[in-house]
Amino acid sequence: MLYPPTFEQKLGFDVIRQILGSYCLSSLGRAYVDKIAFSTHAPEIKIWHDQTAELKQILQFEEQFPSQDYYDLIPELLRIRIPNTYIETEQLSQLRLSVSTIDSLIRFLSERKEKYPALCCLADGEDNFSLTAPPLLTDLISRVDRIVDEKSEIRDSASPELNRIRKEKISLLSSVERRVLQSFKLARQSGWTPDDAEITIRNGRLVIPLISAHKRKIQGFMHDASATGHTVFVEPADIFETNNEIRELDYAERREIVRILIAFTTSIRPDIDLLIQAYKLLGQIDFIRAKARFAISIGATNLIHSSQGAKTFIWHQAVHPLLLRAHQKQNKQTIPLDIALNHDQRILIISGPNAGGKSVCLKTVGLVQFMFQCGLLPPVREDSEFAMFDKIFIDIGDEQSIDNDLSTYTSKLYNLKFFIENIDAHSLFLIDELGTGTDPSLGGAIAEATLEALNSKEAMGVVTTHYSNLKLLAGREQGIVNGAMLYDIKKLKPLFQLKIGKPGSSFALEIAHEIGFPEQVLKNAKEKTGKSQLDFDRELQNLEVEKHEITQKSTELKVADDFLAELINKYEKLNKDLEIKKKEILDRARDEARQLLDNSNKIIEKTIKEIRESQADKIRTKEVRAELSEMKEKILKQDPPDKNNIENNIPAAAKITSNQIGSEAPPHRFQSYFNDLHEKLTNFSLTLDLRGKRVDETISLLQRFIDDAILLSIPEVQILHGKGNGILRQVTRDYLRSQKEVKSAKDAPIEQGGAGITVVHFRK
């Protein structure tokens, strides 16, 4: 049992879940992170710890452990269970890569069974994938390799029919290219093409750019025209039929590929359940690997599991993991905690000054114990010993809490009532500032009676307080012990160190004197306090000064920890909100620009078509131009985009414009939209040359190029990266896979550059 329902949020374990998720390589591992649960079964917890400790050792000392291609193919495997379904090429490539990773993992563990026995136990049981099953995986890898090449493309040799089709298509393409080059050479020599014209592709066919005035000099089919109408793209008539044959071969090629994929899928369908088990094993390894990485980051260790149930635990050098990570980023030291509880000292009452570390100590106990029973390695010294609890109860709600959840005295009473009614000898309870929130004399009395009741049930607990009557309770009640958060009374600085056996002082009078509180008021306060109380506090002070001195200057910065952490959280939230707002504005701007672009392009295409059909009839041309001018005026009269969103909030690089219609300047700010888009359409090149570029330059150029192509509704572009070592090609492919608007990205046909060029198709 865990109490309250917000237990994880109160202690900060929800943040640890997020960290573990970020360490996972796949959704398979993240699914296991979501399933982390508190356990009271000691053998189960020990196995979890041993597995994490073994993988931690692997990450630190082994070099051959597979840590890539952790793809989740379980959804795809479940889908292709249905007869006549088939796996697509992309998923087939991911299947090959991830199965290869699983195979490598199994071989790695099989060769080291004695060294990593806990990890090898992952394969034990009827529902788990056995370490003795690699032949299935290696056979599957071989079968996929016969179908798919290293570029994730279907091999020519996947079937004789596919090989025949592709050879015939290559032959026809070569013939088409040769004849197009001849026609293009003639057109260039005759001055029919623009000066910088090159053979290009429209609608999947090779075409020749011609100046509009010479468009009838070469017989053929016109596929497209430039935005200005000065250039048309013509497919020569003598290759038209050949291109149709090539198109039919494309269809035949796709049908043959589908047939090959169906046959392959049918062959693996009987092994799908076994493959799903293999992927579950991959997810478990990914999850344990994430726990191991987290353990390394906080210096966690595997340790002794108590055989005495919930009767004793001894922690050495324990630290709060989240506080430790925050301090690591700030190059600050984290003061560790030493604590021991047993049957004779079940309940620890921690006292000391404000901002002295009492609450941090309490939360460290709760979070580290919870981590331990959730199967995470705890950040303590390896000779520490943990107890096992069936129930953990916490009452944390003060100004220093992570959630800033200020509890009323009434809610605290409800919590204490729940504790008394449900706690037993196998429970751990943590209470911060017990008794506060009401009249001190009454609150102290209720707190004292509550502790006596909890102690009678032989539960273990840690309590923080300022009440003197609770400090004195340790001398009367068997099982209760005092603890003090130490303080340097000379420098009036907290030491953040816990000392068990003596109560702590609040140092109220000393702190008041240090800040310049009126002396007469302090004198009056001392008289009201009484000599016995002052002697009690003075003895505590002397004991602390004698036994503890500050050894590092970094402890002087502890007071600012909470303030700095708050500033960091505020900054990260503000930055996240700004990024979300920026994306929303950019998306809205792109949508508005695309709409303007679509409307403008339709008008221009209609105008060009009617002028062409009128065969340059002057009267009809004049009428068409008048209609175009009228449509321009209608567009200009539409409500302009919101000035604040478009002009003020959108960066200049993201301000997208539409086609300029007509020769006269629009009367308001649509002018800039039309002019900018006109320039983009005129200057846009369908090919991006990345050869010789650095990787950082490649990413920047790719982003601008792909964004422009999408916004201008370009259906297909080419990226020239060369072959070389394949680095630029890999960077290009990785970036394109991250863009949801990209439908496909494949190598160009061999005769057009092959693996040196990536052809990109966009979604409509």
N, C-alpha and C positions, 0 to 999 in steps of 0.2 A: 504494500500500500504506500502511495505517495500522497502527501497533503501539503499545500492546497492544490486545486486543479492547475494553477499557474506555476507549479513547482519548477518546471524547466526554465521558464522565463525569469522567475525570481532569482535563480542561481546563475543564469547565463548559459545554460546548456544548449539553448536554441542557437546561440552564436557558434558554439562548437559544431553543431550539426552543419551549419553553413560552411564552416572552414573545411570540414571533412568532405562535403559535397564538392567544394572547389578543388580538392586534391584528387578526386576520381577522374578516370580517363573516359568513362562512358556512362550512359544512362543506367546500364546494368548495375554498376557500383553505387550510383546515387540512389537507386531504389532500395538497396540494402541500408544505406545511411538513414533513409526515412523510416526504416523498420527497427532501428535501434531501440531496445526496451530494457527496462530495469529487471534484473533477474535475481532470484534468491537461491538458485541452484548452484552450489559451489563447484561441482565438477564441470558444468557447462561454462561457467565464468573462467575457470582455469584454462580450459581449452582455448577460449577466445584470447586470453592473455598470451598463452604460449604461441598461438598462431601469429599474433601481432609481433611478438618479440622475435620470432624466427624471420618474419618478413623484414622487420627492422634491421636485423643482422644482414640479410641479403642485400638490402638497399645500401648499406654502409660498406660491405666488404666483397660482394659479388659483382661481376661485370657483365655476365651473360644473361641476366634476367630480362625477359621480354617486357617492354614498357611502351609499346605502340600498337596501333591497329586493334584497339579494343572496341570493335563495332558491335552493336546490338542487332542481331539478325533474327531474334525470336519472333517479332511481329511478322516478318517476311516468311519465316518457316511455318508459322500458324496459317498464314494466308495461302501458301501453296500446298497445304494439305488437301485442298479441294481439287478433284481430278480436272485435267485439261487446263489448269492454271500453270503459269510458268514464271520463273524468276527473270527479272530484267537484267540487262548487261551490267549496269552500275552495281546493283545488289549482288550480282554474281561475283564481281570483282571484290566487293567488300567481304563476301562469304569466303573467298579464297584467302584474303589477307588475315581475317580474324580466325579462321580455322587453322591457318599456319601459326598464329600466335598461341592458340590453345594447344596445338601440337607441341610447340616449343616449350610452353609452360609445363606440360605433362612430362616431357623428356627431361627437363631441368629437375623436376622434383623426383622423378623415377631414379635418376642417377645419384640423388642425395637423400634417400629415404632415412638413413640413420642420422644424418645431420639435421634434417628438418622434419621430424616425425609428426608434429602437430599439423603442419600444412598438408602432409600426405594423408592425414586422416580426413581431409575434405572429401576424398573420393570413396570413403567407407560408407556402406549403407546401400540399400536396394535402389533408392531414388537418385543416387549420385553417379556421376560419370567416373568410371574406373580408370586408374592410371594404366591399366593393362589394355586399354582400347585404342592406342595410337594407330594400328593398321587401318581402322575405319577413316581416320583423319587423313593419313598420308595418301590413301587411295582416293579420297575425295579431292585432295589437292592436285593429284596427278590428272584426274578427270577434268577438273576446271582448267588446268594448264593446257590441256589439249584443245580447249575451246577459246579461252581468253588469253591474250598476250600481255606483256608487261605494261602496255599502255591502256589496259582495260578495254581493248577492242576485240571483236570476234576475229579469230584467226582465219586466214584463207583456207588453211588445211582442216578447219573444223568439219568440213564435208566435201566430197568431190564436186557436188553440184554448186556449192558456194564458190569453190575455187574456179570452176568453169565460168560462172556468171561474172565474177570479178575480172578475170582475164579478158573476157569479151568486152566488158565495160571499159577497161583500160585501153584496149585497142581502139574502140570507138572514140574515147575521149582524146586520144592522141591524134586521131584523124581530124576531129573537130578543132582541136587547138591549132593544128598545122594550117587548116583552111582559114581559121579566124585570123591567124597571124599574117597570112598572105593578104587577106582583105584589109586588115588594119594597115599593113605596110603600104598598100596601094592608096588607101584613104589619106594616110599621113603625107605621102609624096605628092598627092594631088591637092593638099591643103584643105581637106574636108573636115579635119579634126581640130579641136582646140590645141594650143601649143603644148600644154602639160598633160594631154590626154593619155590614158593607159587602158588596156583591155581590162574590163571589169565584169562583175556578175550581177545580173538582175533576174529575179525569179528562178534562181538556181541555174541560169544559163549564161554562157559567155557572150558578151555583147561588146559592140564597138561604139565609143562616144563620137557623135558627129555634130558639127555645127548645124543648127536648125535649118539654115538656108540650104544645106547640102544633104538633107536627110533622105532625099530620093535618089541620091547618086549610087547608093548601094541597095539593091533589092533585098527586102527582108521584113522582119516583124519588129516593130518598135515596142519595147517593153516598158520604157520609163522616160522621163524628162527631168532635167535639173529644176531646182526651185525657181530659177530665173526664166526658164524656158529657152535659154540660149543653146542648151545642149540636149540632144536626144540619144537614147541608147538602143541600138539596132542589132538584132540578131540576123546575120546574113541568111538569105533564103536557102543557099546550097547546103547549110548544115542543119536546117530546121528538122528535117525528117530524122537525121542522125541523132539529134538531141532527143527527139521523141522516143527513139529506140533506147537511148541511154536511160530515159525516164522509166520506161518499162522494165529495164534491167534493175533499176533502183527498187521498184516494187517487188520484182522477183527475188532480189537480194534480201529484202526485209522479210518476205515470206519464208525464205530458207532459214534465216536466222531464227525466226519464231519457231520453226519446226525443230531446229537444233536445241533451242532452249526448252521446249516442251519435252523433248526426249530426255534431256539431262534431268529436268525436274522430276519426271516420272521415275527415273532410275534412283533418285535419292529419297523419294517419298517414303519408302518403308523404314528409312533410318531417321526420320524427322524427330521422333521422340527422343532418340539417343542424342541427336545433335542439340536439341533444346537443353538436355541435361549438361552437355558440354558448355553451352553458353551460360548456364547458371553457375557453373564452376568458374568461368571467366569473370562473371559478376562478383562472385565471392572473393576471388583473388584481387580484383580491382578495389573492393571495399576494404579488405585487410591491408592492402598496400596504402590506401588513404589513411587508415588508422596508424600505420607504421610511420608514414611521413609526419603526421601530427605529433606522434610520440617523439620523433627526432627533434622537431621544432621546439618542444617544451622540456626536453631532457628527461622524458619518462622512462621508467625501467620496469622489468618484470621482477616479481618479488615473492616473498613467502605468503602462502595462504594459511590463515589461522585455522587450526584444528579445534579451537575452543569455542566455536560458534560466535555469539555476539557478546562474549565476556571480556575480551581484551583487544586493544590494538595499540601499536606503537609506531608513530610516524617520525621520521627524521628528515629534515630539510625539505619539508613539503612547501609547495608554492601554488598560488592561484594561477592557473594556466593562462587565462585571458590577461590578467595583470602582467604576467611575465612577458607575453608577446607584445603588449603595449610598451613596456619598459625597454624591451629589446630594440624597438624602433627608435626609441629616444636615447639609446645608449645609457640607460639608467640601471642601477642595481635593484634587484628584488630581494627583500629580506625574507629568508625562509622561516618556516614554522616547525618547531619541535613540540609534539604533543603526545601524551600517553594517557589512556583511560583503561581501567580494569574494574573488576568487581568491587574492590575497596575504594576506588576513586572513579565512580560512574559519572558524576555530574561535575562539570568544570564551570565555575563562576568567574568570568573575566571582567575585571574592572580596570579603570585607568582614565586618563584625560580624554576629552573630545578630540577627534582627528588623530587619535593615537593608534588606530589600526584594529580596534575591537571588532568592528563590523566586517572588515576584510578577513580577519582571522576566522570569524564565524562562517562566512561564505566559502572560504577555502575548505573548511572541514566538510561542508555540505556538498560542494561541487566535486571535490576529489573523491569522496566516498561514492557519490552517484556515478561518476566516471568509472570507478573500479567495478561496480556491480552492473554496469552496462557493457563491460568487456573492453574498455579502453585502458591502456596502460597509464597509471597515475604518475604525476610529477613529484616523486619522492625518492629518497635514497634507497638503493636496492636492498638494504638490510632492514627496511621498514616492514611492519606486519599489520595486516588489515583484518578487521572483524567482519562478520556477515550479518546484515540486518534484514528482517522481513518487512519492516515499515520505517519510513523516514518522514518526520513532520518538521516543517519550518514555519516560523513566524518572523518574517523579515519585512520591515516596512518603515524606513526612516529616510532622512534627507540624503544619506549617503548610499542608498540602495541604487542599483543599476537602473531599475525601472522608475525611480522617484515616486514610488507608490506609498503615499502618506496614509497610514491606517489610523482610524479613530480608536479611542479607548474601548468603545463598544465592540468593534470588530476584533480587537485583541482579546477581549473577554470571551467572545464566541470561539476564537481559535484555542484558547486555553481550555475551555470547556470540552472541545472536541479532543484535545490531547488527553485530558484526564480520562475521558470515556473510552478511548481506543488504544492507548499506549500499553505495551506489555514489556516483558523482559527482553524481547528480541527487537526492540525499537530504538531508534536514534531520534532525538528532538533537538532543534536549534531555535533559540528564542533571542531576538535582539531587543535590547533595552526593556527587559522585563519589568512591568509595573508602572511604566511611565504613561502619562496622558491624563492623570487625574490627581487628586490631592495626594501629596507625597506620603503622608502617614498612612492613609487608607490604601494607596497603591502599593506601598511597601509591604503592608500586612497581607494583602491578597497575593502578592508575588511570593512571599515567604510561605504561605499556606499551600500555594500551587506547587512550589518546589518540593515541599514535604510529601505531597500526594504523589508526584511523579517519582520521587526517590523510593517511595514505598513499593512501587511496581517494578523496581530494579531495572528501569530503563536507563540508557546512556544518553547524555545530553551536554550541550554547551550553551551557556547563557551569558549575555553581557548586561551589565548594570552599573549604576552609580550609587545604589542604595547601600548604606552602611549595614542595615539589618541583614541584608543578604550576604554580605561579606562575613559577618559574624556567625552565619548559619553553619559555615563549614566546621566550626569548632564544636558544634552541638550535634550535628546530624552525621551518622556514619554513611560514607559513600559520596559526600560532597566535598570538593576541594576548591580552594581559591587559585586564581591566576591573575597576573598583573601585566598590562602592557607598559613596558618601561619608558621612562621619561627622564631627560637630562634637565635637572632643576637649575643648573648653572646657566645653560643657554636657552632654557625653556623650549626645548625641541623634542618631539617624540622620537623614540628609537625604533618603533615598530617591531619590538621583540617581545615574545611571550615568555614569562617566567612563572612556572607552576609552583604553588606552595605558599605564596604570600599574596594578599590582596593589593590592589593598586589604589593610588590616590587620584582624585580629580584635579588636584592642584589649583583649585578655584581661587584661593586667596593669592597665591604666588603669581598666577597669570594676571589677575586683576591689578596687582602691584606693578607688574612689568609694563602693562599698557598705560600706566599713569593714573589709575583710579584714585580718587580723593583719599588721602591718608586717614582723615578723621572717620570717613565712612568705613574704611577697612578696619580701623581700630574698633569701631562699634560692632562690626560684624564678628571680629574675633571674640569679643566679650559675650556676644549672644551665642556663639558656637560652643563655647565652654572649653576649659583646659583639657579635659580628657580626650575630646575629639582632636584638638590640635596636637596633643602629644602622640596620638595614634597616627595621624598623618605625617608628623615630623619623623617618627621612627621609620615609616615606610620610605620617606624621602632619603634618609641617611643610608638605608639598606640599598636602595637603588643606585645612589651615587658611588658607594663603595664597590659594588659588584659589576657595574656596567659603565663604560665610557664610549663615546662615539668614536668609531675607528675610520669612518669614511665620510668625506664631505658630501657625497651624493645623497645621504639621508636628509640633508637640510632642504632638499628640493621636494620631499615627499608631500608637503602641505599643498603644493600646486598640482598634484597628480589629477585630482578630480576635475579641477578647472580646465587643465589642458585636454583631458579626455573629452570633456563636454565641447570644447572648441573644435576638436577634430571631428566629432560626430556631427556638429552643426555644419562644418565645412563640407563634409562628405555628402550630407543630405542636400545642401544647397547646390553642390556641383551636379548631383544626380538629377535634381529637379530641373536645372538649367538644360542638361542634355536632353531630357524628355521633352521640354518645351521647344528646344531647338528642332528636334526631329519632327514634332507635330507641325511646326510652322513650315519647315522645308517640304514635308509631305503635302501640306495644303497648297503650297506654292507650285509644286510640281503638277498636282492635279489640275489646278487652274490653268497652268501653262499648256498642259497636254490638251485640255478642252479647247483653248484658243487655237492651238496648233492644228487640231483636227478640223475645226470649223474653217480655218483659213485655207488649209490644204485642199479641202473639198471644193471651195469656191475657185481656187486657182486651177485645179484639175478640170473642173467643169468649163471654165473659161477657155483654157487651152484646147479642150476637146471641141468646143463649138466653133472656135476660130479655125481649127484645122478642118472641121467638116464643112465650113462655109467656103473653104478653098480661097481664103484671103479676100472674100467678097467685102468690099469697103463698107457697104451699108450695113451688112450683118455684123461685121467687126465692130463698127461704131455702136450698134445696138448692144452687143455683148459687153463692150467696155462700159457702157452706161449702166447696164445691170450690175456689173462688178462694183462700180462707184457707188451705186445705191446700196448694195449689200455692205460696203465698207462703212457707210454712214450709219447703218443699223447697228453694226458691231460697236462703233464708237459711241453710240448713244446708250449702250448697256452700262449698268452700274460698274464702276471700276472696282478692283480689289481693295479691301480695307487698307488704308494707308499705314495704320499702325503696324499691322501684321506683315505687310509686304515690303514697305519702304524702310520702316524703322527697325523691325525685329529680325529681318532676314539678312544674313551676310551678303555682301556684294557678289561673291562668287556663286551664290545660290539663287540670284534673281533671274528668272527665266522669262523670256519674251516670246512673242508669236510673230507669224509672217507679216511683213509690211504689205498692205494692200493699197494699190493706187500710187500715184506720184505725188499727191498733195500731202502735207504733214497733218496728222490727226490733231484736233483742236485741244486735246488735253493729254494727261500723262500716259495714255496707251502708246504714244509716239515711241517712247523708249522700248516698250515691249516689242513692237513691230521691228524697229531698227536692229535690236540686238539679235533677235531670232533670225532675221534675214541674213545677218552676218554669219551666225552659226551655221545655217544651212549652206551658205555659199562656200564657207571655208572648211566644212567638216570633211575629213578623209576617212574612207572606209577601212583603212589599214593603219595600225599603230606599230611603229618600228621600235622594238625595245633592245635591239642588239647593241652590245657594248655598255648598256646601262647598269648601274649598281642596283642592288636589291631595293634599297630605300627609294631610289628614283623610280623603279619599276612600279611599286605600290602606288605612288602618287600619280604617275602618268596613267596607270590602269584605271584608277578611281575616276579621274576627270574624263577619260575617254569613254568608259562604260556609262557614266552618268549622262554625258552629252548624247550618246547613242540612244539611250532609253528615252530621254526627254524629247528627242527629235523623231521618235518612232521609227528608228532604223531597224529593219528586221534582221540584218545579218552584217557582221563585221569580221575583220581578220586581224590577228595579232601576230606580228613577225618577231619571234624571239630567237630563232636559230636553234641548232641542235647542240653543239658544244657538249658541256657536261650535264646539261639538262636542268640546271638550277633555275634559270629564268622561266623555263617551261613549267617547272613544278610550282614556282611562286605564282605564275599566271593562273594555273589550274586551281590552286588552293584559293586564290582570291575569287575566281569566277564561281566556284562551288558555294561560296558564302553569299552570293547575290541571288535573291529569290526570283528576280526578273529574268535571269539567264535560264533558258530552256535546256540548252546543251552546249558543250564545248568539246570539239573533237579535232584531231589532226586533219589538216588539209589533204586532199588526194595526193598521191605520190607525185603525179605530174605537175602539181601546183605547189610543191614545197614539202609535202609530207609532214613529218614530225617537227619540222622547223617552223611551222605556222599552225596556230590554233584558230579554227573557224568557230565563231560564236553565233548562236541563234537565240533570239529573245522571244519571250512569251508575248502573245498578242493581247 
